[in-house]
Amino acid sequence: MVDDDEEDFIIMNDIITEIAGHKYTLEWVSSYREGLKTLLEKKHDLYFIDFFLGVNTGLDLIFEAKKNGCDKPLIILTGQSDFMADNKAMDAGATDYLVKSELSSRSLETTIRYAIANANHKKEMKELNAELERRVTNRTKALEEILAELELSRKELSNTVKREHELNEMKSHFISTVSHEFRTPLTSILSSLFLVSKYCERNDFENHNKHITRITSSVNYLTDLLNDMLAMNILEEEKLTIHPETFNIRDFIQNIIFEMNVLKKANQNIIYTHSGNFIITNDKKILKHIFSNLISNALKFSEEGENIFVTSEINKCELSIIIKDNGIGISEKDQQQLFQRFYRGSNTLNIQGTGLGLSIVSEYLKLIDGKIELNSRLKEGTSIKIAIPDIPLKNNEKEDIPALFNKKNIN
C-alpha cells in the first residue's frame, strides 16, 4: 500500500485481516518515491495507491510505473467518490478505483480476487500472444523461403509466358471494371430516351434538350471507356508506331478544347494561352490522346463554374503544356500511385472512371520521350505539366492507333 497516511494503512490492514478464507499480507510505504521503487521491483501481487501523495498523485505514480514496465494490478484509493477521477484512474492504467469510506472486507476481498485473476489472465494472454507471434514469425520465415524458391522458379519461365499471364490478368480486371462503369451511363441513356419521347409529345423543348445533353454526356463517357480499352490493348501488345508530322500546336490544342466543350459542366470555361513558336513535329494522335485525357480529367474533377487553364509554349525545341484546375485535388498518399493502372484517388470514388487514364498518358509520354510533373493539394486543385521534345522517336515496328471512336462525331 502506497499512502502518506499511516492511519489509512492501519484501517486497510484491519479490513484485510477480517477477510475469511484467505490470508493476505499488507505492506506499506509512505511516499511517492518509495512507492515507485517498490512497484518497479514487482515483488507483490497487488498494489493499493492513494490518490494524493504529497506534491504528486497516485495517477502520476501509476503512469510512471506503467511506463517503466510494471504489469501488476494497481488499485487507486481515494477519500470520496468522483466519476471524473474514476475515469482518469482507468485512463492512467489503474485496475480499479475504490472509495476508502465504502470499503468492507467482503467488497475488498472481491476486488483483490478479481484484480489478481485479471492480472494473471493478462499475463497468460501475453505469454500466449508471444507464443503465437513466435509461431507466426517461424511460419512467415518458412513462407518467405518458399516464396523465394517460387520466385526463382518464376524467373526461369519464358518472358512470353509471363507477358501473356500479366495481360490476361489485366484484361480480366479491366473487363470487370468497365462492365461496372458501363451500367450507369447505359441506364441514364435508356431513361433519358424514354423521357425525350414524352417531352416531344408535350413540346417541352427545355427538358427535351436537357435529356439530349444527358445522353450526349453518357455517350461521350462510354466513348472514353472504349478509347481507353483500345489504347491499353495496343500498348500491351506493343503495336504502336510513332508517325511524326509537322503542325501548328496552337490550332491543334484549340481544336481539342473545342471538342472538350461537350464535357463542360455549367459555367465551366477552358482558358487557353500560347507563347513562343507555333510549329512542332510529333505524333498528333498520341498528343491528342494525352491532351484530351488531361483536360477531360480537369473538367471532371472540378465543380460547376470553375475554370480550367491550359497554357502551351515552344522553347528550345521543346513543347511545354500546363493544365491547371481548381478542383478536388489529390492527396500526397494518392499521388504516389496515381500513374498505376486502375488506381483511383480516395476522394474520387463517387465520380465515374476506371483509373486507366493517367496510366495510359504516362505510357504514351514514354514513347515520345515526354515527361510529366504533377502538383496538387486536396481541395486546392491540380497542376500537371508535360514536356515533349520537338523531334519524336523513330518508328519502332509498332502499329498505328485505330481512330474508331472520335468525340467530334458525337453532337
C-alpha positions in Angstrom: 0.0 0.0 0.0 1.4 3.4 -1.1 -0.2 6.0 1.2 1.2 9.0 3.1 -1.2 8.5 6.0 -0.3 5.7 8.3 -3.8 5.7 9.9 -5.2 4.7 6.5 -2.8 1.9 6.3 -3.8 0.6 9.7 -7.5 0.8 8.8 -6.9 -1.0 5.5 -4.8 -3.7 7.2 -7.6 -4.3 9.8 -10.2 -4.8 7.0 -7.9 -7.2 5.1 -7.3 -9.3 8.2 -11.1 -9.7 8.6 -11.3 -11.4 5.2 -12.4 -15.0 5.8 -10.9 -18.0 4.0 -7.8 -16.1 2.7 -4.6 -14.9 4.2 -3.2 -11.6 2.9 -0.1 -9.7 4.0 -0.3 -5.9 3.5 3.0 -3.9 3.4 3.2 -0.2 3.4 5.4 2.6 2.0 4.6 6.3 2.7 6.0 8.3 -0.2 5.8 8.6 -4.0 9.5 7.8 -4.4 9.4 4.7 -2.2 6.2 3.6 -3.9 7.7 3.9 -7.4 10.8 1.9 -6.3 8.6 -0.8 -4.8 6.3 -1.0 -7.8 9.2 -1.4 -10.2 10.5 -4.3 -8.1 7.3 -6.1 -8.8 7.6 -8.4 -5.7 3.9 -8.1 -4.7 0.8 -9.5 -6.2 -1.2 -6.2 -6.0 -0.7 -2.6 -5.1 -3.1 -0.1 -3.4 -2.2 3.5 -4.2 -3.6 6.6 -2.5 -4.9 9.3 -4.9 -3.0 12.1 -3.2 0.8 11.6 -2.4 2.1 15.0 -1.4 3.0 17.1 -4.5 2.3 14.1 -6.7 -0.8 12.0 -7.3 -1.4 8.3 -7.5 -2.2 8.8 -11.2 1.4 10.1 -11.7 2.7 7.1 -9.9 0.7 4.7 -12.0 1.6 6.4 -15.2 5.4 6.3 -14.4 5.2 2.7 -13.2 3.4 1.5 -16.3 5.8 3.4 -18.5 8.7 1.6 -16.8 7.2 -1.9 -17.2 5.1 -2.5 -14.1 2.4 -5.1 -15.1 1.0 -5.8 -11.7 -2.6 -4.8 -10.8 -2.8 -1.2 -9.4 -5.8 0.0 -7.4 -6.4 3.7 -6.7 -7.8 4.7 -3.2 -9.5 8.0 -2.6 -11.4 9.7 0.2 -14.6 10.3 -1.8 -16.4 9.1 -4.9 -15.6 11.1 -8.0 -16.7 10.0 -11.5 -14.0 12.1 -13.3 -11.3 10.8 -11.0 -12.5 7.2 -11.7 -12.2 7.8 -15.4 -8.8 9.4 -15.1 -7.6 6.4 -13.0 -8.8 3.9 -15.7 -7.1 6.0 -18.4 -3.8 6.1 -16.5 -3.9 2.2 -16.3 -5.4 1.5 -12.9 -7.1 -1.9 -12.5 -9.8 -0.5 -10.2 -10.9 2.6 -8.2 -12.1 2.3 -4.5 -13.5 4.8 -2.1 -12.0 4.4 1.4 -15.1 5.2 3.3 -17.1 2.5 1.4 -14.6 -0.4 2.0 -15.6 -3.6 3.7 -13.9 -7.0 4.0 -16.3 -8.5 1.5 -16.0 -5.8 -1.2 -12.2 -5.7 -0.7 -11.9 -9.4 -1.0 -13.9 -9.4 -4.2 -11.8 -6.6 -5.6 -8.5 -8.3 -4.7 -9.6 -11.7 -6.2 -10.8 -10.0 -9.4 -7.7 -7.8 -9.8 -5.2 -10.7 -9.3 -7.2 -13.1 -11.5 -7.4 -10.4 -14.2 -3.7 -9.8 -14.0 -3.0 -13.5 -14.2 -5.3 -13.7 -17.2 -3.5 -10.8 -18.9 -0.2 -12.5 -18.2 -1.4 -15.7 -19.7 -2.7 -13.8 -22.7 0.6 -12.0 -23.1 2.5 -15.3 -23.0 0.1 -16.8 -25.4 0.4 -13.8 -27.8 4.2 -14.1 -27.5 4.0 -17.8 -28.4 1.6 -17.0 -31.3 4.0 -14.3 -32.5 6.8 -16.8 -32.4 4.9 -19.3 -34.4 3.8 -16.6 -36.9 7.4 -15.5 -37.2 8.5 -19.1 -37.9 5.7 -19.7 -40.3 6.4 -16.4 -42.0 10.1 -17.3 -42.3 9.1 -20.6 -43.8 6.7 -19.0 -46.2 9.4 -16.5 -47.2 11.7 -19.3 -48.0 9.0 -21.0 -50.1 8.3 -17.7 -51.8 11.9 -17.2 -52.6 12.0 -20.7 -54.2 8.9 -19.9 -56.1 10.4 -16.6 -57.3 13.4 -18.4 -58.6 11.1 -20.8 -60.4 9.1 -18.0 -61.8 12.2 -16.3 -63.2 13.0 -19.5 -65.1 9.8 -19.2 -67.1 10.0 -17.6 -70.5 9.2 -13.9 -70.9 6.5 -14.8 -73.4 4.5 -16.8 -70.8 5.0 -14.2 -68.2 3.7 -11.5 -70.5 0.7 -13.4 -71.5 -0.2 -14.1 -67.9 0.0 -10.5 -66.9 -2.0 -9.5 -70.0 -4.8 -11.9 -69.1 -5.0 -10.7 -65.6 -5.1 -7.1 -66.7 -7.8 -7.8 -69.2 -9.9 -9.6 -66.6 -9.6 -6.7 -64.2 -10.4 -4.3 -67.0 -13.4 -6.2 -68.1 -14.7 -6.3 -64.6 -14.1 -2.6 -64.1 -15.5 -1.5 -67.4 -18.6 -3.7 -67.1 -19.4 -1.9 -63.9 -18.7 1.5 -65.4 -21.0 0.8 -68.4 -24.1 0.2 -66.3 -24.7 3.8 -65.1 -24.4 5.7 -68.4 -26.4 3.0 -70.3 -29.2 3.2 -67.7 -29.0 7.0 -68.0 -29.3 6.8 -71.8 -32.3 4.5 -71.7 -34.2 6.6 -69.1 -33.4 9.8 -71.0 -34.6 8.4 -74.3 -37.9 7.5 -72.7 -38.3 11.0 -71.3 -37.2 12.6 -74.6 -40.1 11.0 -76.3 -42.5 12.1 -73.6 -41.2 15.7 -73.7 -41.5 15.8 -77.5 -45.2 14.9 -77.2 -45.7 17.8 -74.8 -43.5 20.2 -76.9 -41.4 20.7 -73.7 -38.1 21.6 -75.5 -36.3 22.7 -72.4 -36.5 19.3 -70.8 -36.1 17.7 -74.2 -32.7 19.4 -74.7 -31.7 18.7 -71.1 -32.0 15.0 -71.7 -30.4 15.1 -75.1 -27.4 16.7 -73.3 -27.5 14.0 -70.7 -27.5 11.3 -73.5 -24.6 13.1 -75.2 -22.6 13.2 -71.9 -23.2 9.5 -71.3 -22.2 8.5 -74.8 -19.0 10.6 -74.5 -18.2 8.8 -71.3 -18.7 5.4 -72.9 -16.5 6.6 -75.8 -13.8 7.4 -73.3 -14.0 3.9 -71.9 -13.8 2.3 -75.3 -10.8 4.5 -76.3 -9.0 3.6 -73.0 -9.7 -0.1 -73.8 -8.3 0.2 -77.3 -5.3 2.3 -76.1 -4.5 -0.2 -73.3 -4.7 -3.1 -75.7 -2.4 -1.5 -78.2 0.2 -0.5 -75.6 0.1 -4.0 -74.0 0.6 -5.7 -77.4 3.3 -3.2 -78.4 1.5 -2.4 -81.7 2.1 1.3 -81.7 4.2 3.1 -84.3 5.2 6.7 -84.0 4.1 8.8 -87.0 5.6 12.3 -86.7 4.2 15.2 -88.7 4.7 18.9 -88.5 1.7 21.1 -87.5 0.5 24.2 -85.7 0.3 23.3 -82.0 -1.9 26.3 -81.1 -4.6 25.4 -83.6 -4.2 21.7 -82.6 -4.9 22.4 -78.9 -7.7 24.8 -79.7 -9.5 22.1 -81.7 -9.1 19.7 -78.8 -10.6 22.2 -76.4 -13.5 22.8 -78.8 -14.2 19.0 -78.8 -14.0 19.1 -74.9 -16.8 21.6 -74.7 -19.4 18.8 -74.6 -17.9 17.7 -71.3 -18.1 21.0 -69.6 -20.3 21.4 -66.6 -22.4 24.5 -66.0 -20.4 27.8 -66.3 -17.1 26.0 -66.7 -14.6 27.5 -69.2 -11.3 26.4 -70.6 -9.0 29.3 -70.9 -6.1 28.7 -73.3 -2.9 30.8 -74.0 0.2 30.0 -76.0 3.6 31.6 -76.2 6.7 31.0 -78.4 6.8 29.3 -81.8 3.7 27.6 -83.2 5.2 24.8 -85.1 6.1 21.4 -83.8 6.9 17.9 -85.2 5.4 15.0 -83.3 2.7 12.3 -83.4 -0.7 14.1 -83.5 -2.8 11.1 -82.5 -0.7 10.4 -79.4 -0.7 14.1 -78.4 -4.4 14.3 -78.9 -5.0 11.4 -76.6 -2.7 12.9 -73.9 -4.2 16.4 -74.0 -7.8 15.1 -74.2 -7.3 12.9 -71.2 -5.8 15.6 -69.1 -8.3 18.3 -70.0 -11.2 15.8 -69.5 -9.9 15.0 -66.0 -9.6 18.7 -65.1 -13.2 19.2 -66.1 -14.4 16.0 -64.4 -12.8 16.8 -61.1 -13.7 20.5 -60.9 -17.0 21.9 -59.8 -19.5 23.9 -61.8 -18.3 27.4 -62.5 -14.6 26.5 -62.1 -12.3 27.5 -65.0 -9.6 25.2 -66.5 -6.4 26.9 -67.5 -4.3 25.5 -70.4 -1.0 27.1 -71.4 1.4 25.9 -74.0 4.9 27.1 -75.0 7.5 26.0 -77.5 11.0 26.9 -76.4 14.4 25.4 -77.4 12.8 22.6 -79.4 10.6 21.5 -76.6 6.8 21.8 -76.1 5.6 22.5 -72.6 2.0 22.2 -71.6 0.4 23.1 -68.3 -3.1 22.1 -67.4 -4.4 23.6 -64.1 -7.7 23.3 -62.4 -9.2 24.4 -59.0 -10.9 21.1 -58.4 -10.9 18.5 -55.6 -7.1 17.9 -55.7 -5.1 14.8 -54.9 -3.7 13.7 -51.6 0.0 13.1 -51.2 -0.7 9.4 -50.5 -2.7 9.0 -53.7 0.0 10.8 -55.7 2.4 8.0 -55.0 0.3 5.5 -57.0 -1.7 7.8 -59.4 0.0 6.5 -62.6 -0.6 2.8 -61.8 -3.3 1.1 -63.8 -6.8 1.0 -62.3 -5.7 3.2 -59.3 -8.2 5.9 -58.3 -7.8 8.6 -55.7 -9.6 8.0 -52.4 -11.7 11.2 -53.0 -12.9 10.2 -56.5 -14.8 7.0 -55.7 -18.2 8.7 -56.3 -17.0 10.0 -59.7 -17.1 7.8 -62.8 -13.8 6.5 -64.1 -11.7 3.3 -64.5 -8.3 4.6 -63.2 -6.6 4.0 -66.6 -6.3 7.5 -68.0 -3.2 8.7 -66.3 -1.5 5.3 -66.7 -2.1 5.5 -70.5 -0.9 9.1 -70.6 2.3 8.1 -68.8 2.9 5.2 -71.3 2.3 7.5 -74.3 4.8 10.0 -72.9 7.4 7.4 -72.6 7.0 6.5 -76.3 7.7 10.1 -77.3 10.4 10.8 -74.7 8.0 13.1 -72.8 8.0 13.9 -69.1 5.1 14.6 -66.7 5.1 16.5 -63.4 2.1 16.7 -61.0 1.5 19.2 -58.2 -1.7 19.0 -56.2 -3.2 19.5 -52.8 -6.6 18.4 -51.5 -9.4 20.9 -52.2 -6.9 23.3 -53.8 -6.7 21.9 -57.4 -4.2 20.2 -59.5 -1.5 21.4 -62.0 0.0 19.0 -64.5 3.0 19.9 -66.6 4.2 17.8 -69.5 7.4 18.4 -71.6 7.6 16.9 -75.1 10.6 17.1 -77.4 10.1 18.7 -80.8 11.8 15.7 -82.6 9.8 12.5 -81.9 11.1 8.9 -81.7 11.8 6.9 -84.8 9.5 4.2 -86.0 9.8 1.2 -83.7 7.9 -1.5 -85.6 4.5 -0.9 -84.0 1.1 -0.3 -85.4 -0.8 2.9 -85.6 -3.6 3.7 -83.1 -7.0 3.0 -84.7 -9.3 6.0 -84.7 -12.6 4.1 -84.3 -14.1 6.4 -81.8 -13.9 10.2 -82.0 -15.8 12.7 -79.8 -16.2 15.2 -82.7 -18.7 12.8 -84.3 -21.0 12.9 -81.2 -23.0 16.2 -81.2 
